[in-house]
Amino acid sequence: MVGKGLNRERKGATVTEPAWVRWLLISVALAFLALFLVVPLAAVFSQALEKGWEAYLAALTEPDTISAIRLTLITAAVCVPLNLFFGIVAAWAIAKFSFPGKSFLVTLIDLPFSVSPVVSGLIYVLIFGLQGWLGPWLQEHDIKIIFAVPGIILATIFVTFPFIARELIPLMEAQGRDEEEAALTLGANGLQTFLRVTFPNIKWGILYGVILCNARAMGEFGAVSVVSGHVRGSTNTIPLQVEILYNEYSYAAAFAVASLLALLALVTLAVKTVSEWKVPQTISAVETER
């Protein structure tokens, strides 16, 4: 009788919001998403196609735009693999081992999140610019970093290197070290252990981190704007090309080029959704096996 009474009290204590409150909250959330996500995306594509498909394609095939797209792809092609290697190595070291300076390494990985991209670009100018620490030596040996492609790549690497590492560290920590230690006990070497044991458990986390890193690399504006010099057809990436076209009142062309970044954002969102669904499943499967 006492148990039944307690159950009744618990049932009576359950508070359910009225239907109108739930619908109000859902409506507010949907209105917020529509105002700050759907409407801006629709505006980008509508402005890009305002003058028709011919003008849209002409804007994308303009020589300076082609050069900006090429430089953006080159930058991403260099930065993403380097950050992938660093992210896997850093996550492996932090999640699987204990060593002096571990907390300091985690802090360094998070540094780009707390530093403005413009400030990071200025740091590279102070180091590699003509008046910087290494500027005279670089000029003497005819090596150009600032206002050239190497400076853009360095600045992009700095602002993007935390993404993969920060995605993998909690995932590897949640999986523990038992499976790797068992593989090593059975005679597997380090590479075999990573490829056959660790990688299958973190592959979706790697994909998620790579997509985020690539999206940031292709869309970075602040740091690249400082170190690029805005040389048309040479050191402009897609975001810088959009700025130039907009400042020249070529609105249709600017939105046409911006639509490429919008498409990248939609693809990133789709892959992010799939990855966020797969990663918890992987962690649950590992915990179940334990």
C-alpha positions, 0 to 999 in steps of 0.5 A, a space after each residue: 500500500 505504501 509503495 502504491 501511495 508513493 507511485 501515485 505521489 510520483 505520478 502526481 508530481 510529474 508536471 507537463 507543460 500545457 500544449 499551448 506552451 509547447 507549441 509556443 516554444 517550438 514556434 519561437 525556435 522555428 522562427 529563430 531558425 528561419 530568421 537567422 538561417 533559412 532567410 540569409 541562405 535564401 537571400 544569398 541564392 536569390 541575389 546570386 541568381 537575380 540576373 539569371 544563370 548566364 550571369 551566375 556562371 559568368 561570375 564564377 568563371 571570371 579569371 579573378 574568381 577562378 584564381 580565388 577558387 584555385 587558391 582556396 582549394 590549394 590552401 585547404 588541400 595543404 592545411 587539412 592533411 597537415 591538421 589531420 596528421 597533427 590532430 590524430 597524433 595529438 589526440 593519441 598522445 593526450 588520450 592514451 598517455 600521461 606525461 608532463 606538460 599534458 595540460 599545457 599541450 591541451 591549452 596550446 591546442 585551444 589557443 586559436 579559439 581564444 585568439 582573434 584571427 586578425 591578431 594571429 595574422 598580425 603575429 605572422 606579419 610581425 614575424 615574417 614581414 619586411 619589418 619583422 623578426 625574420 623579414 630581413 633574412 627572408 628578403 636577403 634569401 629572396 623568400 616571400 611569405 607575407 603577401 604570398 601563398 605561404 603566408 596564407 597557408 600558415 595563417 590558415 593552419 593556425 586558425 584550423 588546427 584545433 578542430 580535428 584534435 578537439 573532436 578526437 580527444 574526448 572520443 579516444 578518452 571515452 574508448 579507453 586503452 583496453 583494446 589497444 593494449 590487448 592488440 599489443 599483447 597479441 603481437 600487433 605493432 603500433 601501426 597495426 593497432 591503429 589501423 585495425 583497432 583504433 581507426 574503426 572506432 574514431 573514423 566518424 570523428 575524423 570525418 567530422 573534424 576534417 569537414 569542420 577543418 575544411 570548411 573553416 580553411 575555405 571560409 577563413 577571412 580575418 587572418 588571411 585578409 591580414 597576410 594576403 595583401 589582397 592581390 587580385 588574381 594572386 593572393 585572394 581567396 574566395 572570401 576576399 574575392 567576395 569582399 572585393 566584388 561587394 565593395 565594387 558594387 558587383 552585388 550579383 557576382 559577389 553573391 554568386 561567389 558567396 553561394 559557393 561558401 553557402 553550398 559548402 556550409 550546407 554540405 558541412 551541416 549534412 555531414 555533421 549531422 550524420 557524424 553526430 549520429 554515428 559517433 555516439 553509436 560508436 561510443 555505445 558499441 565500445 562501452 557495450 563490448 566492455 
